[in-house]
Amino acid sequence: MFLHLDINKQGGDMIGKKQALINEQTSPLQRIMWSYDANDPLKRTFENNICAFHIGNGYFLSVAHNLRLQAGYFRSIDEEIYKKEIFSKLDGSQNRFLDQHYFVDDYTHKRYLNTNDQTHLQTITNILKQKRFDTRWATLAAKKICRPYLVLHFKNNLFYNDPGLTLQFDASHIMYEPAIHKHTFLVEVELVKAFYGADIALYRTVNAPKEILDKIPHLDVNYDFLDETVDKLSCLQSSPTYPTGRLLNEAKIEGMLDHFNVFIDDVGGNYLLEGYRYLIKGYFRFGSSGAPYVVYDTIQDKYMVNAIQSEASGIQFSIKNDQEGNIQYINAIASPLSVIKNELEQYIGNR
């Protein structure tokens, strides 16, 4: 039995239901991060942090626009990939520069970055860009240079307070992070489908037993296309101060649009963000792309996800009609899940 039942029956009151959406033990909101060397605690690093939420059976939704952003450089890479795709394209000085800033481990047969100097990193980025080496996150994951992981934080060292499930984790996928006073658990995920035009990405967990998936709280999907008459829309997102916290705040649909925007992709070619969207009024934290907009279903007596935070809206305040230095976004653009209803149901079924 999935924990969304606990979410929507806690205390039998709305305050309890809302608190359950933000509590670490009952919230469906998590984060996905790309990790280099996830199984090696000494070399492991994390990047490309994005909101994601569980919709059941190990499937998670987030945005798609971060997938085609370029990392610029890599933290580590298999020597075989390096020799095949990079080394042969470099001139002598470029080879010497990369050899200077990546050391080769004879045991793992990988190269590891050994500098944090921003000038050096920019030079590496320029070399890789010149040689047309694809550092988009989707490509890095596809080549297993780095992989996306679901990142779950808990105050104690148990996975949802369950000792038995905790023992099912590889010890390298559990860590204590002193800076945030949290115990972190990693669950590997893979990209199932990126709906780039809708700015929605579907992931699923891999290498995790069903008992672990069933323990992660989830939201059922509401495919209604809503309008400004709806007054029970809320955004479940990262807290204003730190992304490990959660915030549930009121959001208002101010209008609807047939969206059109161009996403710049220098490697794979630009693509269009288009289709129906909500124009949202209400607080949204930068870094909360992928956050769910939830509605309370009075018939089913539970919160359901209806849309996903996609972009900041270009509607702005202006001071003396001068935008430079005075940009203050007051609206967001959300993608209703109705725009991918047919495709999504092919993966998760009609539920």
C-alpha positions as YAML, in Angstrom:
chain: A
units: angstrom
residues:
- id: 1
  name: MET
  ca: [0.00, 0.00, 0.00]
- id: 2
  name: PHE
  ca: [1.43, 3.36, -1.03]
- id: 3
  name: LEU
  ca: [1.94, 6.14, 1.46]
- id: 4
  name: HIS
  ca: [-0.28, 8.62, -0.36]
- id: 5
  name: LEU
  ca: [-3.07, 7.09, 1.74]
- id: 6
  name: ASP
  ca: [-1.22, 8.20, 4.85]
- id: 7
  name: ILE
  ca: [-0.73, 11.63, 3.33]
- id: 8
  name: ASN
  ca: [-4.43, 12.20, 2.86]
- id: 9
  name: LYS
  ca: [-5.82, 10.63, 6.01]
- id: 10
  name: GLN
  ca: [-3.43, 12.06, 8.57]
- id: 11
  name: GLY
  ca: [-5.58, 13.48, 11.34]
- id: 12
  name: GLY
  ca: [-8.55, 13.77, 9.00]
- id: 13
  name: ASP
  ca: [-8.02, 17.53, 8.66]
- id: 14
  name: MET
  ca: [-6.56, 19.81, 6.01]
- id: 15
  name: ILE
  ca: [-3.70, 21.02, 8.19]
- id: 16
  name: GLY
  ca: [-2.59, 17.44, 8.71]
- id: 17
  name: LYS
  ca: [-2.81, 16.74, 4.98]
- id: 18
  name: LYS
  ca: [-0.74, 19.83, 4.19]
- id: 19
  name: GLN
  ca: [1.86, 19.02, 6.84]
- id: 20
  name: ALA
  ca: [2.18, 15.53, 5.39]
- id: 21
  name: LEU
  ca: [3.05, 16.99, 1.99]
- id: 22
  name: ILE
  ca: [6.11, 18.74, 3.46]
- id: 23
  name: ASN
  ca: [7.18, 16.17, 6.09]
- id: 24
  name: GLU
  ca: [10.27, 14.19, 5.10]
- id: 25
  name: GLN
  ca: [8.55, 10.91, 6.01]
- id: 26
  name: THR
  ca: [5.42, 11.47, 3.94]
- id: 27
  name: SER
  ca: [6.27, 13.98, 1.20]
- id: 28
  name: PRO
  ca: [6.34, 12.89, -2.46]
- id: 29
  name: LEU
  ca: [8.76, 15.74, -3.29]
- id: 30
  name: GLN
  ca: [12.40, 14.68, -3.67]
- id: 31
  name: ARG
  ca: [15.37, 15.76, -5.73]
- id: 32
  name: ILE
  ca: [17.31, 14.22, -8.60]
- id: 33
  name: MET
  ca: [21.03, 14.92, -8.92]
- id: 34
  name: TRP
  ca: [23.67, 13.69, -11.35]
- id: 35
  name: SER
  ca: [26.51, 11.90, -9.61]
- id: 36
  name: TYR
  ca: [30.00, 11.06, -10.74]
- id: 37
  name: ASP
  ca: [31.42, 7.94, -9.06]
- id: 38
  name: ALA
  ca: [28.37, 7.39, -6.88]
- id: 39
  name: ASN
  ca: [29.75, 4.12, -5.51]
- id: 40
  name: ASP
  ca: [33.03, 5.68, -4.37]
- id: 41
  name: PRO
  ca: [32.55, 7.89, -1.28]
- id: 42
  name: LEU
  ca: [36.02, 9.42, -1.67]
- id: 43
  name: LYS
  ca: [35.59, 10.52, -5.28]
- id: 44
  name: ARG
  ca: [31.79, 11.03, -5.46]
- id: 45
  name: THR
  ca: [30.44, 14.41, -6.58]
- id: 46
  name: PHE
  ca: [26.94, 15.72, -7.30]
- id: 47
  name: GLU
  ca: [25.70, 18.25, -9.84]
- id: 48
  name: ASN
  ca: [22.59, 19.26, -11.82]
- id: 49
  name: ASN
  ca: [20.17, 19.46, -8.90]
- id: 50
  name: ILE
  ca: [16.47, 19.41, -9.86]
- id: 51
  name: CYS
  ca: [13.10, 18.90, -8.14]
- id: 52
  name: ALA
  ca: [11.23, 15.65, -8.82]
- id: 53
  name: PHE
  ca: [8.17, 13.93, -7.40]
- id: 54
  name: HIS
  ca: [6.96, 10.35, -7.21]
- id: 55
  name: ILE
  ca: [3.81, 9.33, -9.10]
- id: 56
  name: GLY
  ca: [3.94, 5.71, -8.00]
- id: 57
  name: ASN
  ca: [5.62, 2.40, -8.90]
- id: 58
  name: GLY
  ca: [9.05, 4.02, -9.01]
- id: 59
  name: TYR
  ca: [8.16, 6.64, -11.65]
- id: 60
  name: PHE
  ca: [9.16, 10.26, -11.07]
- id: 61
  name: LEU
  ca: [8.37, 13.45, -12.95]
- id: 62
  name: SER
  ca: [10.59, 16.49, -13.33]
- id: 63
  name: VAL
  ca: [11.32, 19.08, -16.01]
- id: 64
  name: ALA
  ca: [13.21, 18.34, -19.22]
- id: 65
  name: HIS
  ca: [15.07, 21.60, -19.89]
- id: 66
  name: ASN
  ca: [18.00, 20.74, -17.61]
- id: 67
  name: LEU
  ca: [18.74, 17.59, -19.63]
- id: 68
  name: ARG
  ca: [20.08, 19.53, -22.60]
- id: 69
  name: LEU
  ca: [22.06, 22.07, -20.64]
- id: 70
  name: GLN
  ca: [25.81, 21.58, -21.00]
- id: 71
  name: ALA
  ca: [27.93, 20.67, -18.00]
- id: 72
  name: GLY
  ca: [30.91, 22.16, -19.84]
- id: 73
  name: TYR
  ca: [33.39, 19.61, -18.51]
- id: 74
  name: PHE
  ca: [33.32, 16.25, -16.73]
- id: 75
  name: ARG
  ca: [34.51, 15.33, -13.26]
- id: 76
  name: SER
  ca: [35.63, 11.86, -14.29]
- id: 77
  name: ILE
  ca: [35.55, 9.72, -17.42]
- id: 78
  name: ASP
  ca: [36.47, 6.19, -18.45]
- id: 79
  name: GLU
  ca: [39.86, 6.14, -20.15]
- id: 80
  name: GLU
  ca: [38.38, 4.16, -23.05]
- id: 81
  name: ILE
  ca: [35.81, 6.88, -23.79]
- id: 82
  name: TYR
  ca: [38.47, 9.56, -23.40]
- id: 83
  name: LYS
  ca: [40.87, 7.89, -25.83]
- id: 84
  name: LYS
  ca: [38.15, 7.13, -28.37]
- id: 85
  name: GLU
  ca: [36.17, 10.38, -28.37]
- id: 86
  name: ILE
  ca: [38.53, 13.12, -27.15]
- id: 87
  name: PHE
  ca: [42.24, 12.27, -27.26]
- id: 88
  name: SER
  ca: [42.45, 11.75, -31.02]
- id: 89
  name: LYS
  ca: [40.89, 15.18, -31.69]
- id: 90
  name: LEU
  ca: [43.28, 17.21, -29.54]
- id: 91
  name: ASP
  ca: [46.48, 18.92, -30.59]
- id: 92
  name: GLY
  ca: [49.65, 18.58, -28.54]
- id: 93
  name: SER
  ca: [49.12, 21.57, -26.25]
- id: 94
  name: GLN
  ca: [45.52, 20.58, -25.56]
- id: 95
  name: ASN
  ca: [46.58, 17.02, -24.72]
- id: 96
  name: ARG
  ca: [49.20, 18.31, -22.33]
- id: 97
  name: PHE
  ca: [46.72, 20.65, -20.67]
- id: 98
  name: LEU
  ca: [44.12, 17.93, -20.07]
- id: 99
  name: ASP
  ca: [46.80, 15.49, -18.89]
- id: 100
  name: GLN
  ca: [47.87, 18.12, -16.40]
- id: 101
  name: HIS
  ca: [44.35, 18.53, -14.95]
- id: 102
  name: TYR
  ca: [43.06, 14.95, -15.13]
- id: 103
  name: PHE
  ca: [44.97, 12.16, -13.39]
- id: 104
  name: VAL
  ca: [44.60, 8.55, -14.50]
- id: 105
  name: ASP
  ca: [43.81, 5.89, -11.91]
- id: 106
  name: ASP
  ca: [45.37, 2.61, -13.03]
- id: 107
  name: TYR
  ca: [42.96, 0.61, -10.86]
- id: 108
  name: THR
  ca: [39.65, 2.10, -12.04]
- id: 109
  name: HIS
  ca: [40.92, 2.99, -15.53]
- id: 110
  name: LYS
  ca: [39.35, 6.40, -15.26]
- id: 111
  name: ARG
  ca: [40.52, 9.99, -15.43]
- id: 112
  name: TYR
  ca: [39.65, 12.28, -12.53]
- id: 113
  name: LEU
  ca: [39.59, 16.06, -12.46]
- id: 114
  name: ASN
  ca: [42.20, 17.46, -10.07]
- id: 115
  name: THR
  ca: [41.51, 21.20, -10.21]
- id: 116
  name: ASN
  ca: [38.84, 23.60, -9.01]
- id: 117
  name: ASP
  ca: [40.51, 26.66, -10.49]
- id: 118
  name: GLN
  ca: [37.83, 28.49, -12.49]
- id: 119
  name: THR
  ca: [40.31, 29.59, -15.15]
- id: 120
  name: HIS
  ca: [41.42, 26.00, -15.70]
- id: 121
  name: LEU
  ca: [37.83, 24.77, -15.79]
- id: 122
  name: GLN
  ca: [36.90, 27.38, -18.36]
- id: 123
  name: THR
  ca: [39.85, 26.36, -20.52]
- id: 124
  name: ILE
  ca: [38.77, 22.70, -20.33]
- id: 125
  name: THR
  ca: [35.23, 23.76, -21.25]
- id: 126
  name: ASN
  ca: [36.53, 25.73, -24.24]
- id: 127
  name: ILE
  ca: [38.61, 22.78, -25.48]
- id: 128
  name: LEU
  ca: [35.73, 20.33, -25.24]
- id: 129
  name: LYS
  ca: [33.35, 22.77, -26.89]
- id: 130
  name: GLN
  ca: [35.78, 23.42, -29.72]
- id: 131
  name: LYS
  ca: [36.12, 19.66, -30.30]
- id: 132
  name: ARG
  ca: [32.33, 19.27, -30.21]
- id: 133
  name: PHE
  ca: [32.37, 16.87, -27.27]
- id: 134
  name: ASP
  ca: [28.78, 16.67, -26.04]
- id: 135
  name: THR
  ca: [28.57, 17.52, -22.32]
- id: 136
  name: ARG
  ca: [24.80, 17.81, -22.10]
- id: 137
  name: TRP
  ca: [23.53, 16.03, -19.02]
- id: 138
  name: ALA
  ca: [21.33, 13.67, -21.01]
- id: 139
  name: THR
  ca: [24.37, 12.58, -23.04]
- id: 140
  name: LEU
  ca: [26.63, 12.20, -20.01]
- id: 141
  name: ALA
  ca: [24.01, 9.94, -18.44]
- id: 142
  name: ALA
  ca: [23.50, 7.95, -21.65]
- id: 143
  name: LYS
  ca: [27.26, 7.31, -21.83]
- id: 144
  name: LYS
  ca: [27.32, 6.50, -18.09]
- id: 145
  name: ILE
  ca: [29.93, 9.18, -17.50]
- id: 146
  name: CYS
  ca: [27.67, 10.26, -14.67]
- id: 147
  name: ARG
  ca: [24.22, 9.02, -13.65]
- id: 148
  name: PRO
  ca: [21.07, 10.54, -12.17]
- id: 149
  name: TYR
  ca: [20.13, 9.55, -8.63]
- id: 150
  name: LEU
  ca: [17.14, 10.17, -6.46]
- id: 151
  name: VAL
  ca: [18.45, 11.91, -3.33]
- id: 152
  name: LEU
  ca: [16.45, 11.36, -0.14]
- id: 153
  name: HIS
  ca: [17.31, 13.08, 3.16]
- id: 154
  name: PHE
  ca: [16.31, 11.97, 6.66]
- id: 155
  name: LYS
  ca: [17.02, 13.23, 10.15]
- id: 156
  name: ASN
  ca: [17.93, 9.73, 11.34]
- id: 157
  name: ASN
  ca: [19.94, 6.99, 9.68]
- id: 158
  name: LEU
  ca: [16.96, 4.82, 8.68]
- id: 159
  name: PHE
  ca: [15.16, 4.75, 5.34]
- id: 160
  name: TYR
  ca: [11.65, 5.88, 6.30]
- id: 161
  name: ASN
  ca: [12.32, 4.58, 9.83]
- id: 162
  name: ASP
  ca: [12.52, 1.03, 8.50]
- id: 163
  name: PRO
  ca: [15.64, -0.92, 9.64]
- id: 164
  name: GLY
  ca: [14.89, -3.80, 7.25]
- id: 165
  name: LEU
  ca: [14.74, -1.58, 4.17]
- id: 166
  name: THR
  ca: [17.84, 0.31, 5.30]
- id: 167
  name: LEU
  ca: [19.81, -2.94, 5.24]
- id: 168
  name: GLN
  ca: [18.86, -3.43, 1.57]
- id: 169
  name: PHE
  ca: [20.92, -0.38, 0.55]
- id: 170
  name: ASP
  ca: [24.50, -0.64, -0.57]
- id: 171
  name: ALA
  ca: [26.53, 0.97, 2.22]
- id: 172
  name: SER
  ca: [28.12, 3.34, -0.30]
- id: 173
  name: HIS
  ca: [24.67, 4.76, -1.08]
- id: 174
  name: ILE
  ca: [24.08, 5.93, 2.49]
- id: 175
  name: MET
  ca: [25.99, 8.88, 3.89]
- id: 176
  name: TYR
  ca: [25.82, 11.42, 6.66]
- id: 177
  name: GLU
  ca: [26.14, 15.04, 5.56]
- id: 178
  name: PRO
  ca: [27.28, 17.14, 8.55]
- id: 179
  name: ALA
  ca: [26.60, 20.45, 6.79]
- id: 180
  name: ILE
  ca: [22.85, 19.76, 6.72]
- id: 181
  name: HIS
  ca: [22.62, 17.31, 9.65]
- id: 182
  name: LYS
  ca: [20.94, 14.77, 7.39]
- id: 183
  name: HIS
  ca: [21.42, 11.15, 6.42]
- id: 184
  name: THR
  ca: [21.28, 10.82, 2.65]
- id: 185
  name: PHE
  ca: [20.12, 7.77, 0.71]
- id: 186
  name: LEU
  ca: [20.71, 7.33, -3.03]
- id: 187
  name: VAL
  ca: [18.42, 5.47, -5.43]
- id: 188
  name: GLU
  ca: [19.52, 5.27, -9.05]
- id: 189
  name: VAL
  ca: [17.06, 6.43, -11.70]
- id: 190
  name: GLU
  ca: [17.09, 6.47, -15.48]
- id: 191
  name: LEU
  ca: [15.40, 8.72, -18.00]
- id: 192
  name: VAL
  ca: [12.40, 7.01, -19.57]
- id: 193
  name: LYS
  ca: [11.17, 9.81, -21.82]
- id: 194
  name: ALA
  ca: [11.79, 13.52, -22.22]
- id: 195
  name: PHE
  ca: [8.81, 15.50, -23.49]
- id: 196
  name: TYR
  ca: [10.90, 18.50, -24.45]
- id: 197
  name: GLY
  ca: [8.11, 20.56, -25.96]
- id: 198
  name: ALA
  ca: [6.07, 20.25, -22.76]
- id: 199
  name: ASP
  ca: [9.20, 20.60, -20.57]
- id: 200
  name: ILE
  ca: [8.42, 17.39, -18.68]
- id: 201
  name: ALA
  ca: [10.72, 14.40, -18.07]
- id: 202
  name: LEU
  ca: [9.73, 10.96, -16.84]
- id: 203
  name: TYR
  ca: [12.21, 8.88, -14.84]
- id: 204
  name: ARG
  ca: [12.03, 5.46, -13.23]
- id: 205
  name: THR
  ca: [14.11, 3.84, -10.53]
- id: 206
  name: VAL
  ca: [16.54, 1.07, -11.39]
- id: 207
  name: ASN
  ca: [18.26, -1.54, -9.23]
- id: 208
  name: ALA
  ca: [15.85, -0.98, -6.34]
- id: 209
  name: PRO
  ca: [13.51, -3.63, -4.87]
- id: 210
  name: LYS
  ca: [9.77, -3.07, -4.92]
- id: 211
  name: GLU
  ca: [9.68, -2.79, -1.11]
- id: 212
  name: ILE
  ca: [11.81, 0.36, -1.31]
- id: 213
  name: LEU
  ca: [9.70, 1.87, -4.10]
- id: 214
  name: ASP
  ca: [6.46, 1.18, -2.22]
- id: 215
  name: LYS
  ca: [7.81, 3.05, 0.79]
- id: 216
  name: ILE
  ca: [8.39, 6.31, -1.10]
- id: 217
  name: PRO
  ca: [5.24, 8.49, -0.88]
- id: 218
  name: HIS
  ca: [3.60, 9.43, -4.15]
- id: 219
  name: LEU
  ca: [0.92, 11.60, -5.73]
- id: 220
  name: ASP
  ca: [-1.75, 10.36, -8.10]
- id: 221
  name: VAL
  ca: [-2.23, 12.37, -11.29]
- id: 222
  name: ASN
  ca: [-5.13, 14.70, -12.00]
- id: 223
  name: TYR
  ca: [-5.33, 15.41, -15.75]
- id: 224
  name: ASP
  ca: [-7.96, 18.16, -15.64]
- id: 225
  name: PHE
  ca: [-7.09, 21.35, -17.49]
- id: 226
  name: LEU
  ca: [-7.89, 24.05, -14.95]
- id: 227
  name: ASP
  ca: [-8.62, 27.76, -15.24]
- id: 228
  name: GLU
  ca: [-8.58, 30.86, -13.04]
- id: 229
  name: THR
  ca: [-11.75, 29.81, -11.21]
- id: 230
  name: VAL
  ca: [-9.82, 27.11, -9.32]
- id: 231
  name: ASP
  ca: [-8.91, 28.32, -5.85]
- id: 232
  name: LYS
  ca: [-7.25, 25.25, -4.36]
- id: 233
  name: LEU
  ca: [-4.01, 25.08, -6.34]
- id: 234
  name: SER
  ca: [-0.80, 24.82, -4.29]
- id: 235
  name: CYS
  ca: [2.87, 24.51, -5.19]
- id: 236
  name: LEU
  ca: [4.99, 21.92, -3.37]
- id: 237
  name: GLN
  ca: [8.57, 23.08, -3.75]
- id: 238
  name: SER
  ca: [11.91, 23.63, -2.07]
- id: 239
  name: SER
  ca: [11.93, 25.86, 0.98]
- id: 240
  name: PRO
  ca: [12.94, 29.51, 0.43]
- id: 241
  name: THR
  ca: [16.20, 29.13, 2.35]
- id: 242
  name: TYR
  ca: [17.60, 25.70, 1.52]
- id: 243
  name: PRO
  ca: [16.64, 23.10, -1.08]
- id: 244
  name: THR
  ca: [16.49, 20.20, 1.39]
- id: 245
  name: GLY
  ca: [13.47, 21.79, 3.07]
- id: 246
  name: ARG
  ca: [9.96, 21.90, 1.60]
- id: 247
  name: LEU
  ca: [7.35, 24.58, 1.17]
- id: 248
  name: LEU
  ca: [3.66, 24.28, 0.34]
- id: 249
  name: ASN
  ca: [2.26, 27.64, -0.76]
- id: 250
  name: GLU
  ca: [-0.86, 28.92, -2.43]
- id: 251
  name: ALA
  ca: [-0.68, 29.45, -6.16]
- id: 252
  name: LYS
  ca: [-3.21, 31.12, -8.40]
- id: 253
  name: ILE
  ca: [-3.89, 30.47, -12.06]
- id: 254
  name: GLU
  ca: [-4.09, 33.92, -13.63]
- id: 255
  name: GLY
  ca: [-4.53, 32.75, -17.18]
- id: 256
  name: MET
  ca: [-3.76, 30.17, -19.81]
- id: 257
  name: LEU
  ca: [-1.55, 30.40, -22.84]
- id: 258
  name: ASP
  ca: [-0.59, 28.55, -25.97]
- id: 259
  name: HIS
  ca: [3.09, 28.81, -25.16]
- id: 260
  name: PHE
  ca: [5.97, 29.41, -27.54]
- id: 261
  name: ASN
  ca: [9.61, 29.72, -26.54]
- id: 262
  name: VAL
  ca: [12.92, 28.66, -28.07]
- id: 263
  name: PHE
  ca: [15.35, 26.62, -25.98]
- id: 264
  name: ILE
  ca: [18.93, 27.14, -27.15]
- id: 265
  name: ASP
  ca: [20.87, 23.90, -27.68]
- id: 266
  name: ASP
  ca: [24.17, 24.48, -29.44]
- id: 267
  name: VAL
  ca: [24.93, 20.76, -29.70]
- id: 268
  name: GLY
  ca: [21.74, 19.00, -30.68]
- id: 269
  name: GLY
  ca: [19.90, 21.92, -32.20]
- id: 270
  name: ASN
  ca: [17.41, 24.33, -30.68]
- id: 271
  name: TYR
  ca: [13.94, 23.08, -29.84]
- id: 272
  name: LEU
  ca: [10.59, 24.66, -29.08]
- id: 273
  name: LEU
  ca: [8.83, 24.87, -25.76]
- id: 274
  name: GLU
  ca: [5.22, 25.03, -26.86]
- id: 275
  name: GLY
  ca: [1.69, 23.97, -26.05]
- id: 276
  name: TYR
  ca: [-0.85, 24.78, -23.39]
- id: 277
  name: ARG
  ca: [0.42, 26.24, -20.11]
- id: 278
  name: TYR
  ca: [-0.85, 27.90, -16.95]
- id: 279
  name: LEU
  ca: [0.21, 31.42, -16.05]
- id: 280
  name: ILE
  ca: [0.77, 31.20, -12.29]
- id: 281
  name: LYS
  ca: [0.77, 33.96, -9.69]
- id: 282
  name: GLY
  ca: [2.50, 33.10, -6.44]
- id: 283
  name: TYR
  ca: [5.91, 32.55, -4.90]
- id: 284
  name: PHE
  ca: [8.25, 30.13, -6.63]
- id: 285
  name: ARG
  ca: [11.85, 29.57, -5.63]
- id: 286
  name: PHE
  ca: [14.52, 29.67, -8.30]
- id: 287
  name: GLY
  ca: [15.79, 26.11, -8.29]
- id: 288
  name: SER
  ca: [12.28, 24.70, -7.91]
- id: 289
  name: SER
  ca: [11.83, 23.75, -11.55]
- id: 290
  name: GLY
  ca: [10.12, 20.37, -11.50]
- id: 291
  name: ALA
  ca: [8.01, 21.14, -8.44]
- id: 292
  name: PRO
  ca: [4.44, 19.79, -8.54]
- id: 293
  name: TYR
  ca: [1.31, 21.94, -8.46]
- id: 294
  name: VAL
  ca: [-1.27, 20.02, -6.47]
- id: 295
  name: VAL
  ca: [-5.05, 20.22, -6.19]
- id: 296
  name: TYR
  ca: [-7.24, 18.81, -3.45]
- id: 297
  name: ASP
  ca: [-9.78, 16.32, -4.76]
- id: 298
  name: THR
  ca: [-12.74, 16.48, -2.39]
- id: 299
  name: ILE
  ca: [-14.34, 13.35, -3.83]
- id: 300
  name: GLN
  ca: [-11.25, 11.20, -3.41]
- id: 301
  name: ASP
  ca: [-10.23, 13.14, -0.27]
- id: 302
  name: LYS
  ca: [-6.60, 13.56, -1.26]
- id: 303
  name: TYR
  ca: [-4.12, 15.86, -2.94]
- id: 304
  name: MET
  ca: [-3.28, 15.06, -6.57]
- id: 305
  name: VAL
  ca: [-0.67, 16.51, -8.89]
- id: 306
  name: ASN
  ca: [-2.01, 18.55, -11.81]
- id: 307
  name: ALA
  ca: [0.95, 20.49, -13.23]
- id: 308
  name: ILE
  ca: [4.69, 21.00, -12.96]
- id: 309
  name: GLN
  ca: [6.76, 24.14, -12.48]
- id: 310
  name: SER
  ca: [8.52, 24.88, -15.76]
- id: 311
  name: GLU
  ca: [9.74, 28.43, -16.34]
- id: 312
  name: ALA
  ca: [9.83, 31.90, -14.90]
- id: 313
  name: SER
  ca: [7.45, 34.13, -16.80]
- id: 314
  name: GLY
  ca: [8.67, 37.16, -18.69]
- id: 315
  name: ILE
  ca: [6.07, 39.36, -16.98]
- id: 316
  name: GLN
  ca: [8.08, 41.78, -14.86]
- id: 317
  name: PHE
  ca: [7.94, 44.80, -12.65]
- id: 318
  name: SER
  ca: [9.94, 47.68, -14.05]
- id: 319
  name: ILE
  ca: [11.48, 50.71, -12.40]
- id: 320
  name: LYS
  ca: [11.49, 53.90, -14.51]
- id: 321
  name: ASN
  ca: [10.85, 51.67, -17.52]
- id: 322
  name: ASP
  ca: [14.39, 50.28, -17.20]
- id: 323
  name: GLN
  ca: [14.62, 46.49, -17.04]
- id: 324
  name: GLU
  ca: [18.38, 46.22, -16.70]
- id: 325
  name: GLY
  ca: [19.23, 45.44, -13.11]
- id: 326
  name: ASN
  ca: [15.56, 45.65, -12.12]
- id: 327
  name: ILE
  ca: [14.22, 42.28, -13.23]
- id: 328
  name: GLN
  ca: [11.72, 40.87, -10.74]
- id: 329
  name: TYR
  ca: [9.64, 37.99, -11.98]
- id: 330
  name: ILE
  ca: [6.14, 37.94, -10.52]
- id: 331
  name: ASN
  ca: [4.70, 35.02, -12.46]
- id: 332
  name: ALA
  ca: [5.62, 31.46, -13.32]
- id: 333
  name: ILE
  ca: [4.72, 29.18, -16.21]
- id: 334
  name: ALA
  ca: [3.51, 25.68, -15.37]
- id: 335
  name: SER
  ca: [2.97, 22.70, -17.66]
- id: 336
  name: PRO
  ca: [-0.34, 20.92, -16.99]
- id: 337
  name: LEU
  ca: [0.08, 17.15, -17.09]
- id: 338
  name: SER
  ca: [-2.92, 16.97, -19.41]
- id: 339
  name: VAL
  ca: [-0.60, 17.93, -22.29]
- id: 340
  name: ILE
  ca: [1.13, 14.52, -22.06]
- id: 341
  name: LYS
  ca: [-1.82, 12.49, -20.77]
- id: 342
  name: ASN
  ca: [-1.89, 9.95, -23.58]
- id: 343
  name: GLU
  ca: [1.88, 9.42, -23.62]
- id: 344
  name: LEU
  ca: [2.18, 9.28, -19.83]
- id: 345
  name: GLU
  ca: [-0.56, 6.69, -19.52]
- id: 346
  name: GLN
  ca: [1.39, 4.44, -21.87]
- id: 347
  name: TYR
  ca: [4.07, 4.19, -19.19]
- id: 348
  name: ILE
  ca: [2.20, 4.44, -15.89]
- id: 349
  name: GLY
  ca: [-1.25, 3.23, -16.96]
- id: 350
  name: ASN
  ca: [-4.61, 4.86, -16.38]
- id: 351
  name: ARG
  ca: [-4.66, 5.36, -12.63]
...
